Amino acid sequence: MHKILLLTSEYPNPDSSYDTPIIHYFTKEWVKLGVQVQVIHYRSIFPAPFYWIAFLFRRQVKRFFGTDFIPSKRRKKVIHYELDGVSVASVPIFKMFPHFRYSKSILNKQINSIIKTNKHLQFSPDFIIGHFYNPQLPIVSALKSIYPCAKTCIVLHEHPLIIKRKFLKSYQSYFVNIDIWGFRFKKLKDDFEKEFGTNFKTFICYSGVPEEFIFNKISTKKFDDGITRFCFVGMLIPLKRISDIIIALNISYPNKNFKLEIVGVGMELDNLKQLTADLNLDNNIFFLGKKSRDEVQKILDTTQCFVMISESEAFGLVYLEAMSKGCITIGTRGQGIDGVIEDGKNGFLCESKNIEELVSIINQIKSLDSSELKIISQNAIDTSVKMTDKNIAQAYLSNLIHL
């Protein structure tokens, strides 16, 4: 039985409803394959005054960081729990300032804690994986000397240049202890190789969709009356550029013969509602609020076109979920879905913040006949069938085993 120790800064946990579950989709599939998985989820805690400031100036802080989740409580206890057979420890780790490095003493404390816990559990990992570079890179590197037979891996979700900025020259001593690098999308890999060269073992660490989400492997979408039903799913924050979608649709459909469903909550809700009213689109745009993942699947079943042109999107899993339903999907060029979506074949790619290009793409889709749309819809489903959670998790594990 293979044993995996996975360290991450994001993992679903009782302390937060905002942490992405993306990494859990890998680990729970590994458990199904008979792998023993131990997860350590690091959640940063800061000096108490930061929480007072965050509470008093929460609106300004939310807008600055581009997120609705601003912690107001300093939770200092380790939380142990099990999720779908995965053993998880959610560990507080002290940092003096947001976005700074962790101190050496704090890192050494965490490294010693891992060694002690593994010894107690008689857990000797075959693979040590870090998702997100900070603090995973220095910790995984240090653990290589403790478990020299273990294969080490870092999966980047961020632009590689930040490693140089954060760790300065010390990053070089960390790199020698990393056996393989994973990247959430192809452009990250390309950027990494521009910064650090090509003498590294690498792989692309895409996400997948549950097999049960793919109800039909043959597209059932109807396009006989053209494209009129659109959808967006995600946080309502400035980085998602939802207002651009509204403006583009208003231009492309001067007769207002379209429907846009917006699923999600966030700080931009009032602004988006105001924009909707200003453009006289109250009968066209529907704000559905927060929905469960299962509820989102039903919405995607009834829509024809999914649009999300975020400024920054490591790998928007909802793109793949939309494709699994045969939606004509418009994603962001140069971001996470670029490489999965092949422009004009199984979807379309648009530059973020480029309303003019988005209008052009929507007009292009409108100009296609039903048979052409059906082909793109079917190609989208075919892509998602290859990228189920099980298939992606197996490919991920295979990259590690065959180092």
N, C-alpha and C positions, 0 to 999 in steps of 0.2 A: 504493500500500500504506500503510495506516495504521500509525503507530508509537505504541506505548504504553509509557510508563515507569511502573511500578507499585511503590510503596513499601509495605512491610507489616512488622508486628511478628510475624506468624505465617506460616510457610510450611514445607512439608516439606523437610527438609534433613538432610545426613549427620551433623549435630551433635546431633540430637534426634529421638526417636521419638514425641514428645508434641505437636509443633506441628501444628495443625489443617491438613488439606489443602484446606479449603473454598475458599480463594482460587485454588488451582491448578486447581480444577474450572472456573473461569472462564477462566483464562489459556490452558489447553491447548485449549479450544474456540475461543478467539480465533485461536490459531495455525492451527487447522484451517480457519478462515475467511480465512486469508491475511494476518493481522495480525502485524507484528513486535513481539514483546513482550520487554522487559527488566525483570526483577524485581530489586529490592534488598530483601533480607530483613535487618532490623535485629534483632540479638539482644543484649540488654543484658549487660554485664559490670560487676562491682562490685569494690571493693577486696578484696584477698585475704582479710582476716579474715572477711568474710561467708561465704566458702566453708567456712572452718574451722568457723564457728558452725553453718552449715547441716548439716554432716556430724555434728557432735557432738550437735546437738539436732534431728536430722532428723524424729523422730516429732512433736515439738511444732510444728516449722515446717510440716510437712505439714498438721497439723490447723488451724493458724492461717490458712494461705493456701488451704486447701480443695483441694489438689492433691497427686497422688503424685509429680509431677516437681519435684524440688528439685536444681538443678545443684550438683555437688560439685567441678567442675573449671573453671578459668578459661581458656577457649579464646579466644585473642587473634588468631588468623589469619583473614584473609578466605578464604572457600571459594567457588570458582567451579565451577559445574556446569551441566549441561543436563538438563531433565526434560520429556519429551514435546514437545521442540521449543522449550521455553521456556528462555531464557538467564537464569540466576540467579546473583547474588552474595550470599552470606550474610555479612553484615558485623558485626563486633563494635562496639558503641558504648558508651562508658563512662558510667556513672551512679554518683553517690556513694552514693545510698540507693535501695532499691526503692520504686517508686511515686512518686518525685520527678521533677521536670522535668530535662531534660538542660541542661547549661550552654550559654551562647551560644557559647563557643569550640568546644565539641564539635559543636554544630549547624553552625557555620560550616565546620568541618573536613569534615563530611559533604557539605555543599552544594558546596564547592570540589572535593571528590573526584568528585562526580557530574558537574560541569561538565567537569572534566579528562577523565574517562573517556568521556563522550559526544563530546567533541571528537576524541579518539583514534579512536573507533569511527565517527565521522561520523554520529552518531545524534542527530537533532533530533526530539524527541517531538511528536506531534500532541495527545496526551493525557497528562496527568500525574495519576496516581491515588494516593491514600493510603488504605490500610485500617488502621483503629485511629488514634486521634487523636494519640498521643504516640510518637515525635517527628514523625509524618507531617504534622500540621497546620502547624507552623512551617516545615518544610522545603519542602513543596509550595507554600506561600505565597511563600517566597523564590524558588523556581524560576520562578514566574510572571513575575517581573521579568527573568529571564534568557531565558526563552522566551515572550515576550508573545503569540505567536500560538497557543500551546498552550492547550487547554482543561483546566482544573483541576477535580479532584473529590476530595472526602473522603467515605469511607464509614464511618459510625459503627457500632461494635459495642457501645458503652458508653452509659450514660445521659449525655445532653448536659450536665447540670449540672456534671459533672466538669470540663468545659472551663473554666468560670468559676473553679472552685476551683483548677485547676492553673495557668492562665495569667493569672488576675486580669484587669485591664483590657487587657492586651496582646492578648487574643484578638480584639479589635475590628480591630486592624491586620492580623490574619491573615485574617479573614472577607472583607475586601474583595477578596482575591485568589483566592477560591474561586468557581468558576463554577456548580457544582452539588453538592448534598449527597445522598448515598445513605444509606439506613438499612436495617439488617438485618431489621427488622420494623416494622409500622405504629405500634405504641405508641411506639417511639423517635422516629419522625417527629412524632407528636403532642406528645411531651414537648419536643422541640427547638423546635417552633413556640410552645409555651407560654413557653419561656425566651427565645427570640430573635425571635419574630414570624414572620410568614408571607411576608415579601418575599424569599423564596429559591426558586431552582429546586431541586426535589427529586424523588427516586424511591425506590421500595422495592427493595432489593437482596436478593431471595430467593435461595436456592440451588435446585439441581435434582437430579434423579437420572439416571444413565446410561440411555439408551434400552434397552440390553440387559437392564436390571433388570426391565423391564416385560414379563414373559414372556407374560402374558395380559391383553388389554384387556377381557375379560369375566370377572367374578369367578367363581372356581371354589371358593370357600370353602363348607364344609358347616356348616350351623347347625341341622340337623334335630334334634339332641340337645341344643340349647342351647349356651351359652357355658361352656366348662370349661378351655380352654387359653390361658394368658396368657404374656406375655414382656416382659422389660425388657432393653435393651441400652445400656450406657454405663459410665462410670467409677464404681466403687463408692466414692463419696465422700459426705460428709454432705449437700452441696447437692442431690444427686439424690433424696433422700427415699425411698430404696428400702424402708426399714423401714415407712414408711407404707403402701406397697403390700401388704406382707406382712400387716400388721395388718388392713387393710381387707378383703383376701381371706379372712382367717380369720373375720372377722365375717360377711361375706356368704355364706360357705359353711360353716355350722355342721357339716354332715356331712362336711366336708373332701373333697368331690368336685370338686377342681380341681387343675390343674397349673400351676406358675409356673417358667419357665426364666429364669435370670438370667445374662446374658452380660456379662463384663467383669472387670476386676481393680481392686483399690484398697484403701485403708486400712480400709474398713468391712467387709471380707470376714469377719473373725473375729466382729465384732459381729452381722452378719446371720446367720451360721451359729448363733450362740448364741441369737438370737431365734427362729430356726427350730426349734431343739431345745426351747426353753422352751415354744413353742406346739404342740409335738408334730406338726410339719409336715415331718419328714424324708422322708416318702414323697410329699410334694406339691411341694417346692421343690428345684430342681436348679441347682447352681452350675456353669456350663459353662466358666468361665475366659475368657481372651482368645481371640477368634476373628477371622479375616480378614474383610474386607468381603464377600467372596464366600460365606464360610461363614455369615455372618449372614443373607444372602439366603435360604439354604436353611432356616434356622431360622424365619425370618419366614413362609416358605411353609407351614409346618406348624402355625403358631399361629393362633388366632382373634382374639385381642385384645392389642394392644400398649399398655403403660401407662408413662408417664414424667411425673411431676409435679414437676419440678425447681423449686427456689427461683429460679434464674436460668438462663435458656437463651436465648441470642441467636437462634439458629435451629437447633434440633436436626434435623440432616439425616435422622437415623434415623426420625423421625416420618414424613417423606415416603417413605422407603424402605418402611416398614411399610404406609403407605397404598397404595403401588404394588402391594403383594401382596394388597390387599383386606382387610387387618386392620381390625377395629373399633378405632380409635385414640383413646386418652385422653391429651390434652395439657394443658399448663398455661395457665390463663386469664391474659391480660395479658402473656404472654411471646412468644417468637419465632414460635411456630406459630399463635398467635391471629391470625386473619385469613385463614389458609390453611384451618385447620379451622373449619368453621361448625357451631356446637354443635347436635347433633341431626340434622344433614344428612349430613355426610361424616365425622363423628367426634364426640367430646365434649370439653368443656373443664372443667377442675376447678381450683379455687384451690389453690395449693401450701400444704402444711402443714395442710390441712383434711381430716382422715381421715373425718370424718362425711360431708362432701360426696362424697368418693370412694366411700364405702360406698353412698351413695344412687345415684350414677351406675352403679356395678356392678350394683346391684339393678334399676335401670331397664333396663339392657342385658339382664339375665337375663329380664326380663318381656316383652321383644319377641319376636314370633314369627319364624320363619325367613325369611319373605318380607320383613319389615321390616328384619331384619339384612342381608339380601341387598341391599336398596336402598342402605343406608348403605355397605356394602362396595363396591358398584359406583360410588357417588358418590366414594368415596375414590380408586379407580383412575382415574376420569375426571379428578379433580383432578391426580393425579400425571402423567398423560399430557400435560397442558398445561405441566408444569413439569419437562421434561427438561433436562439440562445444556445441550444445544444451544439449546433455546428460550430458556432463562433468559440464557445468555451473549449471544445475539443481541439480546434485549431490553435488556440492560445496555449493550451497545455502541451500540444505537440511541439510547438516552437521551443519550449523549455526542455522537454525530454530529449529532443534530438540535437541539443547544443554540442 
